[in-house]
Amino acid sequence: MMTVSSALATVKFDEDHLSRSLRNSFHHLRAGCERGIATAIFVVMVAPLSIIQAEIGQSSAPPPQIDLAARPCKSTAVGSKRPKGANKNRSQKPGEENGNVTNACVEVHSTALEVQEYLQARGREDKWNLIEEHVGEDAWTFTRKLEKDELLQFTKRDANNDGVKWTSGVAFVQLRTTELASGFVRVQVSARFQGYGQSPDRFAPPKESWPLSSNAGLENHLISVLEAHFKNAS
């Protein structure tokens, strides 16, 4: 039979074993809590740094490439302005007094110099018959001789010159450029025309030339040439 002493010893052993188990469990629990707290603190500290690094990466990213090489003008001025530095007192050319001026406009991702140089090269390639020209920083004006078919192609007919037997004509063309933001330049083309021919009215005062109104054909043609060039070049 178990004596009182052995029973007490057994109880003491059980108490010591239980205490050690509780202490071990407490130590494991405290260690787990400490690791959890440390992990939480690490996440709280590192997360803002990750956000900051991501924002820095976004801010240092290169700007998006411009895919648009040509776009319509937001607004087109009516009428024709003289190029910078033009002589206001110069004599008026035929066709300027009627005020029948049309404008065509486009905005291209280029420079004013590149626009002028391309159109001038295109004129030489297409053998434009230029009588006179003036090149400025923001404008290129030229007088182009037209054959009869070209004159009829680019102008309107009206009652003032009805029945005239046309022989030839000239176009007074002005190309103006304006630098815009984001590397764009606005290009405006205006034209006036003068037709030469013979009047069917034998009793009318002698007359060899008539101012003609533009139908915007020449202006729009030059604009379409620019659009096609810069879109293909992009």
C-alpha positions in Angstrom: 0.0 0.0 0.0 1.1 3.6 -0.8 2.2 5.4 2.3 1.4 9.0 3.1 5.0 10.0 2.4 5.0 8.3 -1.0 1.6 9.9 -1.8 2.9 13.4 -0.9 6.0 12.8 -3.0 3.9 11.8 -5.9 1.7 14.9 -5.6 4.9 17.1 -5.3 6.3 15.5 -8.4 3.1 16.1 -10.3 3.0 19.8 -9.1 6.7 20.3 -10.3 5.9 18.6 -13.6 2.8 20.8 -14.1 4.8 23.9 -13.2 7.5 23.1 -15.7 4.8 22.4 -18.3 3.1 25.7 -17.6 6.3 27.6 -17.6 7.3 26.0 -20.9 3.8 26.8 -22.4 4.1 30.4 -21.1 7.6 30.8 -22.6 6.4 29.4 -26.0 3.3 31.7 -25.9 5.4 34.7 -25.0 7.9 33.9 -27.7 5.1 33.5 -30.2 3.5 36.8 -29.1 6.9 38.6 -29.4 7.4 37.2 -32.9 3.9 38.3 -33.9 4.4 41.8 -32.5 7.8 42.1 -34.2 6.2 40.9 -37.5 3.4 43.5 -37.2 5.9 46.3 -36.4 8.0 45.2 -39.4 5.0 45.3 -41.7 3.9 48.7 -40.4 7.4 50.1 -41.0 8.1 48.5 -44.4 4.7 49.1 -46.0 5.0 53.0 -46.2 8.5 52.6 -47.6 7.2 50.3 -50.4 4.5 52.8 -51.2 7.0 55.7 -51.3 9.3 53.7 -53.5 6.4 52.9 -55.9 5.4 56.6 -56.1 9.1 57.5 -56.7 9.2 54.9 -59.5 6.1 56.3 -61.1 7.3 59.9 -60.9 10.6 59.0 -62.5 9.0 57.0 -65.3 9.5 58.6 -68.8 6.5 60.6 -70.2 4.2 58.7 -72.6 5.2 58.9 -76.2 3.1 61.1 -78.5 1.4 59.0 -81.0 -0.4 61.9 -82.6 1.7 63.4 -85.4 -1.0 65.6 -86.9 -4.3 67.0 -85.6 -7.0 69.4 -86.6 -6.6 73.0 -85.5 -8.7 74.0 -82.5 -9.6 77.3 -84.2 -8.7 79.0 -87.5 -8.3 82.7 -87.8 -10.3 84.3 -90.6 -8.4 86.3 -93.2 -4.8 86.5 -93.9 -2.1 88.2 -91.7 1.1 89.7 -93.1 4.2 87.8 -92.2 6.5 89.1 -89.5 8.6 92.0 -90.8 6.5 92.5 -93.9 6.4 96.0 -95.4 3.0 97.5 -94.7 3.5 100.1 -97.4 4.3 97.7 -100.2 2.2 97.9 -103.3 -0.9 95.7 -103.4 -0.7 92.7 -105.7 -3.5 91.7 -108.0 -6.0 89.6 -106.3 -5.4 91.1 -102.8 -8.0 93.8 -103.1 -11.0 91.4 -103.4 -10.5 90.0 -99.9 -11.6 86.5 -101.1 -9.1 84.6 -98.9 -9.7 81.2 -97.5 -7.7 79.4 -94.8 -6.8 75.8 -94.3 -5.1 74.7 -91.1 -3.4 71.7 -89.4 -1.3 71.2 -86.3 1.7 68.9 -86.7 4.3 67.5 -84.2 7.3 69.2 -85.8 9.0 72.5 -86.1 8.2 75.5 -88.3 11.6 75.1 -90.1 10.9 71.4 -90.9 7.4 72.3 -92.2 8.8 75.0 -94.5 11.7 72.9 -95.7 9.5 69.9 -96.5 7.0 72.0 -98.6 9.7 73.8 -100.4 11.3 70.5 -101.3 7.9 69.2 -102.4 7.5 72.3 -104.6 10.8 71.5 -106.4 9.8 67.9 -106.8 6.4 68.7 -108.2 7.9 71.5 -110.4 5.8 74.3 -109.1 6.3 77.3 -111.4 7.3 79.9 -108.8 7.5 83.5 -110.0 8.4 85.1 -106.6 8.9 83.9 -103.1 9.8 85.3 -99.6 10.9 83.1 -96.7 10.6 84.4 -93.2 10.9 82.9 -89.7 7.2 82.2 -89.4 5.9 82.5 -92.9 6.6 81.5 -96.5 4.9 83.4 -99.2 5.1 82.7 -102.9 3.5 83.5 -106.3 2.9 80.4 -108.4 2.0 80.5 -112.1 -0.9 78.3 -113.0 -1.9 76.8 -116.3 -5.5 77.2 -117.4 -6.6 73.8 -116.0 -5.0 74.5 -112.6 -6.7 77.9 -112.5 -10.1 76.4 -113.1 -9.4 73.6 -110.6 -8.6 75.9 -107.7 -11.1 78.8 -108.2 -14.8 79.6 -108.3 -16.8 80.9 -111.2 -19.0 84.0 -110.7 -21.0 86.4 -112.8 -18.3 89.0 -113.0 -16.1 86.8 -115.2 -18.7 84.6 -116.8 -17.8 83.8 -120.3 -14.1 84.8 -120.1 -11.8 82.6 -122.1 -9.1 81.8 -119.6 -5.6 81.3 -120.7 -3.6 81.2 -117.4 -3.4 82.5 -113.9 -1.4 83.0 -110.7 -1.9 82.0 -107.1 -0.6 84.1 -104.3 0.0 81.7 -101.4 0.9 82.3 -97.8 2.0 79.6 -95.4 2.1 80.8 -91.7 3.5 78.8 -88.8 2.9 79.2 -85.1 4.8 77.3 -82.4 2.5 75.6 -79.8 3.0 73.6 -76.7 4.2 69.9 -76.6 6.3 70.3 -79.7 3.4 71.1 -82.1 3.3 73.8 -84.7 0.2 75.3 -86.3 0.3 75.6 -90.1 -2.2 77.9 -91.9 -2.4 78.2 -95.6 -4.2 81.0 -97.5 -4.4 81.7 -101.2 -5.7 84.4 -103.6 -6.0 84.0 -107.3 -5.8 86.1 -110.5 -7.0 84.8 -113.8 -5.9 86.0 -117.3 -8.0 85.7 -120.4 -10.1 87.4 -123.0 -13.5 88.9 -122.3 -16.3 88.0 -124.7 -17.7 91.5 -124.4 -16.1 93.5 -127.2 -17.7 96.8 -126.1 -16.4 96.5 -122.5 -13.2 98.4 -121.5 -10.1 96.4 -122.3 -9.2 94.0 -119.5 -6.8 91.1 -119.3 -7.1 89.9 -115.7 -9.7 89.2 -113.1 -9.5 88.4 -109.4 -10.9 85.0 -108.7 -12.3 83.5 -105.5 -10.6 80.4 -104.1 -12.6 77.2 -103.7 -10.0 76.1 -101.0 -8.8 73.3 -103.3 -5.2 74.4 -103.3 -5.0 75.2 -99.6 -6.6 71.9 -98.6 -4.2 70.0 -101.0 -1.2 71.5 -99.3 -2.6 70.7 -95.8 -3.3 67.1 -96.8 0.3 66.8 -98.2 1.6 67.9 -94.8 -0.7 65.5 -92.9 0.3 62.6 -95.0 4.0 63.4 -94.6 4.1 63.7 -90.8 1.8 60.8 -90.2 4.0 58.5 -92.3 7.2 59.9 -90.7 6.0 59.1 -87.1 
